[in-house]
C-alpha cells in the first residue's frame, strides 16, 4: 500500500464573445491558484500469476484569484473556487502461459462535481459601474474508461504490447459547447520494451485516439449559451508518441526520460 501528496498549480483563461456584431467586446476571465490533495493505492496478488491494483486520487479544490475584462477599459478583480474530480482506477494483470500476459483496466472520474461555480468581484470597479454576477456552468456527468490489452514476451530482450480502450465522455449533447466539444473516444495503442542490457532498457509506444463526431446544439437550455444559438458538428483525433529510457543505478530501474 502507498500514499502520496499532490500539490497542484491551476491556471485558466476563458474568453467568450458578447455578441456577433463586428467589434463586439469579449469577456475574458483569467485566474490561478493552488490546491493540495492526496493519492493512495494498493496492490493485491491473490495468486502467483495474478496482480490487481487499486488506485484513488482525491478531489482538488483550488481557490482562484484573477481578473475579468469586458466592457470596461480596465480589468476588475475576481475570485472563485472550483472542484476538480476524484478518481478511482482498477487494474488487472494476469499471466497466461510463459510468454503472454493479459491486461485490463477500469477508471471512474467524478466529473459530476464539475458543475456550477460562482465568480465573485473583488474590485476595484470603475465609479458608476456595476460588475454583474457571473456563473461558470458546466453540468458534466461522471466519466468512465475501460481498457483491455496484452503483453507478449518475444524473447529475453523484447516485449511487445497492444491494447484498446473506450472512454465515455463526461460531456453530453445537452452540455456540449464550442470551447470543449468533447465526445466518446476509442483508444488504440501499441508499444514495446527492448532490454539492451541488465541495466539499460528502452520503451516505445504509440496511441491513436478516435474521437466520435460531437453534435452541437447550443440553445438557451445549454449551460454554455451566451445569447447566440449555434448548431453544428465537431470532429477530432489525437496521436500520442511516447519514448522512455530506463537505467538501473544499482537496484531498481529509474526513468531517465519520460514520455513526451
RARA-V767507 format. One record per run of one state. SS is the DSSP state (h for helix, s for strand, l for the rest). FROM is the first residue (numbers start at 1). TO is the last residue. If there is no record, write none. Layout:
ss=SS from=FROM to=TO
ss=SS from=FROM to=TO
This chain:
ss=l from=1 to=1
ss=s from=2 to=17
ss=l from=18 to=25
ss=s from=26 to=47
ss=l from=48 to=49
ss=s from=50 to=57
ss=l from=58 to=59
ss=s from=60 to=60
ss=l from=61 to=62
ss=s from=63 to=69
ss=l from=70 to=75
ss=s from=76 to=81
ss=l from=82 to=83
ss=s from=84 to=84
ss=l from=85 to=86
ss=s from=87 to=96
ss=l from=97 to=99
ss=s from=100 to=109
ss=l from=110 to=110
ss=h from=111 to=113
ss=l from=114 to=115
ss=s from=116 to=123
ss=l from=124 to=133
ss=s from=134 to=137
ss=l from=138 to=142
ss=s from=143 to=153
ss=l from=154 to=157
ss=s from=158 to=168
ss=l from=169 to=184
ss=s from=185 to=195
ss=l from=196 to=199
ss=s from=200 to=211
ss=l from=212 to=213
ss=s from=214 to=218
ss=l from=219 to=229
ss=s from=230 to=234
ss=l from=235 to=236
ss=s from=237 to=248
ss=l from=249 to=252
ss=s from=253 to=257
ss=l from=258 to=260
